[in-house]
């Protein structure tokens, strides 16, 4: 199970290649399956959380506050700016702004563990950003994307509430009141999340195959810059602020890696065009590969 989680970047790459070469193999996973898939991932995240994770925020509040500010200020600004610089189409522009406004995901916790960063801080940041995203993600997307399309702010809010707050809260409650049952399930949660994310990414890539091939190059480069800048800026500001290598690594990972699965679901549920979901699907592939590079670069550094 652990090996499956470590191999996440390569598995998601494989599913993406399948989506581009033989779409019917993977595109059956669509519609409600994608929504349920993300709900399953969020439930798995909730099962790994307890009140002590949130108490960690009180112990080192500056670490978490700086990380959250970077995540919800730097990344959306980068998404908006890169959409302008690369002159992306309105649909792709909304998509990249949407994914850059999403919280951290479970993949960042895995990368933090492999990179020998502060895993407790990573989990705390993911938990806090996930709950804040119920309000912040729809608000940022509405404010930054309004010049491109009419943004369904209310729909984004209810979708975020449905796929984040409810399953995560349910997972926390199960962990609190049925710990013995949850302890047997938790080892399967990370690999299960890996497979669900891979199905979501592969399906979206497969459904947008023609568009990606014809006009996706600029979007691909913009997303690469989005995540590279997220990692670098997150690390640089955190290092100069705290002078703590492990904390800087952790915040860098949390800022550079978004919950792309959430971006896919929000795009699919609230926009008529499937193109809005493509940036989120490609983002998952890109930040996973960059995260793996991050691990190889920093895991042996003290």
One Martini backbone bead per residue (centre of mass of N, CA, C, O) as a GRO file, in nm:
protein
  302
    1UNK     BB    1   0.058   0.062  -0.021
    2UNK     BB    2   0.301   0.255   0.006
    3UNK     BB    3   0.403   0.220  -0.287
    4UNK     BB    4   0.155   0.338  -0.423
    5UNK     BB    5   0.187   0.623  -0.304
    6UNK     BB    6   0.475   0.685  -0.409
    7UNK     BB    7   0.373   0.626  -0.723
    8UNK     BB    8   0.168   0.850  -0.799
    9UNK     BB    9   0.297   1.015  -1.039
   10UNK     BB   10   0.312   0.762  -1.232
   11UNK     BB   11   0.016   0.681  -1.229
   12UNK     BB   12  -0.106   0.952  -1.330
   13UNK     BB   13   0.050   0.944  -1.594
   14UNK     BB   14  -0.071   0.683  -1.703
   15UNK     BB   15  -0.368   0.779  -1.705
   16UNK     BB   16  -0.317   1.019  -1.896
   17UNK     BB   17  -0.220   0.852  -2.138
   18UNK     BB   18  -0.480   0.697  -2.169
   19UNK     BB   19  -0.661   0.946  -2.219
   20UNK     BB   20  -0.500   1.026  -2.490
   21UNK     BB   21  -0.513   0.732  -2.642
   22UNK     BB   22  -0.772   0.570  -2.466
   23UNK     BB   23  -1.045   0.710  -2.352
   24UNK     BB   24  -1.271   0.480  -2.303
   25UNK     BB   25  -1.123   0.344  -2.057
   26UNK     BB   26  -1.182   0.626  -1.862
   27UNK     BB   27  -1.451   0.808  -1.936
   28UNK     BB   28  -1.667   0.657  -1.760
   29UNK     BB   29  -1.544   0.844  -1.538
   30UNK     BB   30  -1.819   1.037  -1.458
   31UNK     BB   31  -1.983   1.272  -1.312
   32UNK     BB   32  -2.075   1.132  -1.020
   33UNK     BB   33  -1.809   0.981  -0.988
   34UNK     BB   34  -1.633   1.231  -0.934
   35UNK     BB   35  -1.780   1.333  -0.684
   36UNK     BB   36  -1.753   1.068  -0.521
   37UNK     BB   37  -1.447   1.052  -0.533
   38UNK     BB   38  -1.388   1.311  -0.372
   39UNK     BB   39  -1.551   1.233  -0.124
   40UNK     BB   40  -1.368   0.990  -0.056
   41UNK     BB   41  -1.110   1.154  -0.012
   42UNK     BB   42  -1.221   1.339   0.214
   43UNK     BB   43  -1.294   1.112   0.406
   44UNK     BB   44  -1.006   1.005   0.435
   45UNK     BB   45  -0.896   1.261   0.560
   46UNK     BB   46  -1.085   1.266   0.809
   47UNK     BB   47  -0.979   0.989   0.930
   48UNK     BB   48  -0.681   1.131   0.991
   49UNK     BB   49  -0.831   1.321   1.183
   50UNK     BB   50  -0.796   1.536   1.475
   51UNK     BB   51  -0.782   1.754   1.734
   52UNK     BB   52  -0.466   1.763   1.744
   53UNK     BB   53  -0.423   1.895   1.466
   54UNK     BB   54  -0.555   2.170   1.559
   55UNK     BB   55  -0.366   2.222   1.807
   56UNK     BB   56  -0.107   2.275   1.639
   57UNK     BB   57  -0.189   2.563   1.564
   58UNK     BB   58  -0.152   2.683   1.856
   59UNK     BB   59   0.156   2.631   1.882
   60UNK     BB   60   0.209   2.736   1.552
   61UNK     BB   61   0.051   2.988   1.412
   62UNK     BB   62   0.255   3.125   1.214
   63UNK     BB   63   0.298   2.895   1.021
   64UNK     BB   64   0.001   2.868   0.925
   65UNK     BB   65  -0.067   3.160   0.848
   66UNK     BB   66   0.151   3.199   0.634
   67UNK     BB   67   0.069   2.958   0.459
   68UNK     BB   68  -0.224   3.052   0.399
   69UNK     BB   69  -0.155   3.323   0.272
   70UNK     BB   70   0.010   3.207   0.038
   71UNK     BB   71  -0.211   3.021  -0.079
   72UNK     BB   72  -0.453   3.263  -0.094
   73UNK     BB   73  -0.258   3.476  -0.258
   74UNK     BB   74  -0.035   3.378  -0.450
   75UNK     BB   75  -0.183   3.167  -0.629
   76UNK     BB   76  -0.417   3.339  -0.745
   77UNK     BB   77  -0.230   3.557  -0.862
   78UNK     BB   78  -0.079   3.366  -1.052
   79UNK     BB   79  -0.321   3.262  -1.211
   80UNK     BB   80  -0.412   3.537  -1.318
   81UNK     BB   81  -0.140   3.628  -1.449
   82UNK     BB   82  -0.092   3.380  -1.640
   83UNK     BB   83  -0.350   3.415  -1.805
   84UNK     BB   84  -0.254   3.686  -1.922
   85UNK     BB   85   0.031   3.623  -2.033
   86UNK     BB   86  -0.083   3.358  -2.211
   87UNK     BB   87  -0.361   3.411  -2.331
   88UNK     BB   88  -0.601   3.265  -2.235
   89UNK     BB   89  -0.880   3.137  -2.242
   90UNK     BB   90  -1.156   3.186  -2.059
   91UNK     BB   91  -1.183   2.888  -1.964
   92UNK     BB   92  -0.886   2.848  -1.876
   93UNK     BB   93  -0.872   3.088  -1.685
   94UNK     BB   94  -1.082   2.990  -1.484
   95UNK     BB   95  -0.942   2.718  -1.425
   96UNK     BB   96  -0.670   2.834  -1.305
   97UNK     BB   97  -0.804   3.004  -1.084
   98UNK     BB   98  -0.950   2.778  -0.941
   99UNK     BB   99  -0.703   2.594  -0.867
  100UNK     BB  100  -0.541   2.834  -0.721
  101UNK     BB  101  -0.795   2.852  -0.497
  102UNK     BB  102  -0.725   2.597  -0.371
  103UNK     BB  103  -0.647   2.379  -0.155
  104UNK     BB  104  -0.501   2.147  -0.002
  105UNK     BB  105  -0.395   1.809  -0.024
  106UNK     BB  106  -0.309   1.481   0.031
  107UNK     BB  107  -0.049   1.485  -0.144
  108UNK     BB  108   0.113   1.683   0.039
  109UNK     BB  109   0.145   1.485   0.278
  110UNK     BB  110   0.310   1.275   0.127
  111UNK     BB  111   0.544   1.460   0.037
  112UNK     BB  112   0.623   1.551   0.323
  113UNK     BB  113   0.705   1.271   0.419
  114UNK     BB  114   0.921   1.208   0.194
  115UNK     BB  115   1.080   1.497   0.260
  116UNK     BB  116   1.111   1.535   0.568
  117UNK     BB  117   0.895   1.701   0.699
  118UNK     BB  118   0.627   1.865   0.860
  119UNK     BB  119   0.359   1.676   0.893
  120UNK     BB  120   0.180   1.819   1.102
  121UNK     BB  121   0.176   2.086   0.946
  122UNK     BB  122   0.055   1.978   0.686
  123UNK     BB  123  -0.210   1.876   0.809
  124UNK     BB  124  -0.300   2.144   0.933
  125UNK     BB  125  -0.308   2.306   0.669
  126UNK     BB  126  -0.505   2.125   0.517
  127UNK     BB  127  -0.738   2.148   0.715
  128UNK     BB  128  -0.767   2.458   0.718
  129UNK     BB  129  -0.789   2.508   0.408
  130UNK     BB  130  -1.037   2.330   0.365
  131UNK     BB  131  -1.237   2.494   0.542
  132UNK     BB  132  -1.183   2.776   0.412
  133UNK     BB  133  -1.271   2.695   0.115
  134UNK     BB  134  -1.577   2.721   0.139
  135UNK     BB  135  -1.530   3.043   0.100
  136UNK     BB  136  -1.265   3.126  -0.059
  137UNK     BB  137  -1.281   2.984  -0.335
  138UNK     BB  138  -1.541   3.117  -0.446
  139UNK     BB  139  -1.452   3.411  -0.399
  140UNK     BB  140  -1.194   3.419  -0.575
  141UNK     BB  141  -1.321   3.320  -0.836
  142UNK     BB  142  -1.525   3.549  -0.862
  143UNK     BB  143  -1.327   3.795  -0.855
  144UNK     BB  144  -1.106   3.693  -1.083
  145UNK     BB  145  -1.333   3.581  -1.317
  146UNK     BB  146  -1.552   3.801  -1.399
  147UNK     BB  147  -1.415   3.896  -1.684
  148UNK     BB  148  -1.483   3.617  -1.838
  149UNK     BB  149  -1.733   3.515  -1.661
  150UNK     BB  150  -2.014   3.390  -1.528
  151UNK     BB  151  -2.019   3.336  -1.182
  152UNK     BB  152  -2.135   3.071  -0.965
  153UNK     BB  153  -2.110   3.134  -0.645
  154UNK     BB  154  -2.330   2.961  -0.508
  155UNK     BB  155  -2.253   2.691  -0.640
  156UNK     BB  156  -1.964   2.680  -0.533
  157UNK     BB  157  -2.035   2.677  -0.237
  158UNK     BB  158  -2.213   2.413  -0.231
  159UNK     BB  159  -2.000   2.227  -0.353
  160UNK     BB  160  -1.785   2.266  -0.135
  161UNK     BB  161  -1.958   2.176   0.101
  162UNK     BB  162  -2.019   1.888  -0.006
  163UNK     BB  163  -1.700   1.789  -0.077
  164UNK     BB  164  -1.586   1.876   0.216
  165UNK     BB  165  -1.734   1.917   0.491
  166UNK     BB  166  -1.897   1.656   0.514
  167UNK     BB  167  -1.678   1.427   0.477
  168UNK     BB  168  -1.472   1.535   0.684
  169UNK     BB  169  -1.659   1.543   0.930
  170UNK     BB  170  -1.729   1.242   0.919
  171UNK     BB  171  -1.441   1.138   0.958
  172UNK     BB  172  -1.391   1.269   1.237
  173UNK     BB  173  -1.627   1.128   1.383
  174UNK     BB  174  -1.536   0.837   1.332
  175UNK     BB  175  -1.259   0.873   1.474
  176UNK     BB  176  -1.389   0.945   1.754
  177UNK     BB  177  -1.623   0.693   1.782
  178UNK     BB  178  -1.452   0.466   1.572
  179UNK     BB  179  -1.139   0.383   1.609
  180UNK     BB  180  -1.117   0.076   1.543
  181UNK     BB  181  -1.231   0.088   1.259
  182UNK     BB  182  -1.044   0.313   1.144
  183UNK     BB  183  -0.767   0.167   1.191
  184UNK     BB  184  -0.838  -0.043   0.954
  185UNK     BB  185  -0.876   0.176   0.717
  186UNK     BB  186  -0.638   0.385   0.692
  187UNK     BB  187  -0.423   0.220   0.520
  188UNK     BB  188  -0.629   0.252   0.256
  189UNK     BB  189  -0.665   0.559   0.198
  190UNK     BB  190  -0.424   0.659   0.023
  191UNK     BB  191  -0.446   0.455  -0.219
  192UNK     BB  192  -0.740   0.524  -0.279
  193UNK     BB  193  -0.686   0.822  -0.347
  194UNK     BB  194  -0.496   0.773  -0.580
  195UNK     BB  195  -0.697   0.625  -0.767
  196UNK     BB  196  -0.915   0.845  -0.780
  197UNK     BB  197  -0.739   1.069  -0.899
  198UNK     BB  198  -0.657   0.912  -1.154
  199UNK     BB  199  -0.943   0.884  -1.268
  200UNK     BB  200  -1.008   1.183  -1.284
  201UNK     BB  201  -0.773   1.275  -1.464
  202UNK     BB  202  -0.805   1.073  -1.699
  203UNK     BB  203  -1.095   1.159  -1.776
  204UNK     BB  204  -1.048   1.461  -1.837
  205UNK     BB  205  -0.827   1.419  -2.047
  206UNK     BB  206  -1.000   1.244  -2.238
  207UNK     BB  207  -1.233   1.455  -2.285
  208UNK     BB  208  -0.988   1.683  -2.371
  209UNK     BB  209  -0.794   1.585  -2.595
  210UNK     BB  210  -0.823   1.778  -2.841
  211UNK     BB  211  -0.767   2.044  -2.690
  212UNK     BB  212  -0.491   1.973  -2.575
  213UNK     BB  213  -0.351   1.925  -2.850
  214UNK     BB  214  -0.428   2.202  -2.991
  215UNK     BB  215  -0.428   2.425  -2.705
  216UNK     BB  216  -0.241   2.321  -2.438
  217UNK     BB  217   0.047   2.441  -2.418
  218UNK     BB  218   0.011   2.710  -2.265
  219UNK     BB  219  -0.127   2.581  -2.025
  220UNK     BB  220   0.102   2.394  -1.940
  221UNK     BB  221   0.312   2.617  -1.887
  222UNK     BB  222   0.145   2.779  -1.682
  223UNK     BB  223   0.126   2.543  -1.472
  224UNK     BB  224   0.424   2.507  -1.424
  225UNK     BB  225   0.471   2.793  -1.317
  226UNK     BB  226   0.270   2.791  -1.088
  227UNK     BB  227   0.413   2.560  -0.918
  228UNK     BB  228   0.700   2.659  -0.908
  229UNK     BB  229   0.636   2.933  -0.775
  230UNK     BB  230   0.500   2.814  -0.530
  231UNK     BB  231   0.744   2.667  -0.416
  232UNK     BB  232   0.954   2.902  -0.415
  233UNK     BB  233   0.795   3.121  -0.259
  234UNK     BB  234   0.723   2.952  -0.015
  235UNK     BB  235   1.016   2.896   0.070
  236UNK     BB  236   1.143   3.181   0.079
  237UNK     BB  237   0.953   3.320   0.284
  238UNK     BB  238   0.978   3.105   0.509
  239UNK     BB  239   1.284   3.121   0.551
  240UNK     BB  240   1.302   3.433   0.616
  241UNK     BB  241   1.100   3.412   0.859
  242UNK     BB  242   1.213   3.125   1.026
  243UNK     BB  243   1.482   2.963   0.973
  244UNK     BB  244   1.335   2.678   0.876
  245UNK     BB  245   1.370   2.412   0.685
  246UNK     BB  246   1.117   2.228   0.738
  247UNK     BB  247   0.906   2.451   0.722
  248UNK     BB  248   0.972   2.550   0.438
  249UNK     BB  249   0.912   2.286   0.297
  250UNK     BB  250   0.617   2.255   0.385
  251UNK     BB  251   0.500   2.522   0.275
  252UNK     BB  252   0.587   2.476  -0.014
  253UNK     BB  253   0.408   2.229  -0.063
  254UNK     BB  254   0.131   2.358   0.011
  255UNK     BB  255   0.148   2.584  -0.206
  256UNK     BB  256   0.225   2.400  -0.471
  257UNK     BB  257  -0.027   2.214  -0.374
  258UNK     BB  258  -0.336   2.122  -0.493
  259UNK     BB  259  -0.686   2.052  -0.504
  260UNK     BB  260  -0.767   1.934  -0.805
  261UNK     BB  261  -1.020   1.767  -0.760
  262UNK     BB  262  -1.193   2.003  -0.671
  263UNK     BB  263  -1.169   2.165  -0.932
  264UNK     BB  264  -1.313   1.961  -1.109
  265UNK     BB  265  -1.587   1.952  -0.962
  266UNK     BB  266  -1.655   2.254  -0.972
  267UNK     BB  267  -1.647   2.273  -1.281
  268UNK     BB  268  -1.860   2.048  -1.352
  269UNK     BB  269  -2.103   2.171  -1.166
  270UNK     BB  270  -2.079   2.506  -1.277
  271UNK     BB  271  -2.000   2.435  -1.585
  272UNK     BB  272  -2.080   2.361  -1.911
  273UNK     BB  273  -1.784   2.344  -1.974
  274UNK     BB  274  -1.518   2.107  -1.975
  275UNK     BB  275  -1.266   2.305  -1.995
  276UNK     BB  276  -1.249   2.408  -1.694
  277UNK     BB  277  -1.126   2.121  -1.589
  278UNK     BB  278  -0.844   2.084  -1.723
  279UNK     BB  279  -0.644   2.242  -1.540
  280UNK     BB  280  -0.687   2.056  -1.292
  281UNK     BB  281  -0.593   1.790  -1.420
  282UNK     BB  282  -0.307   1.889  -1.501
  283UNK     BB  283  -0.221   1.985  -1.221
  284UNK     BB  284  -0.201   1.708  -1.086
  285UNK     BB  285   0.029   1.607  -1.260
  286UNK     BB  286   0.239   1.836  -1.219
  287UNK     BB  287   0.258   1.851  -0.901
  288UNK     BB  288   0.345   1.556  -0.869
  289UNK     BB  289   0.613   1.568  -1.025
  290UNK     BB  290   0.733   1.808  -0.866
  291UNK     BB  291   0.713   1.672  -0.589
  292UNK     BB  292   0.915   1.445  -0.656
  293UNK     BB  293   1.151   1.633  -0.706
  294UNK     BB  294   1.149   1.756  -0.425
  295UNK     BB  295   1.220   1.499  -0.276
  296UNK     BB  296   1.499   1.443  -0.417
  297UNK     BB  297   1.620   1.727  -0.324
  298UNK     BB  298   1.530   1.725   0.018
  299UNK     BB  299   1.537   1.452   0.192
  300UNK     BB  300   1.869   1.487   0.278
  301UNK     BB  301   1.816   1.748   0.417
  302UNK     BB  302   1.882   1.962   0.718
   0.00000   0.00000   0.00000
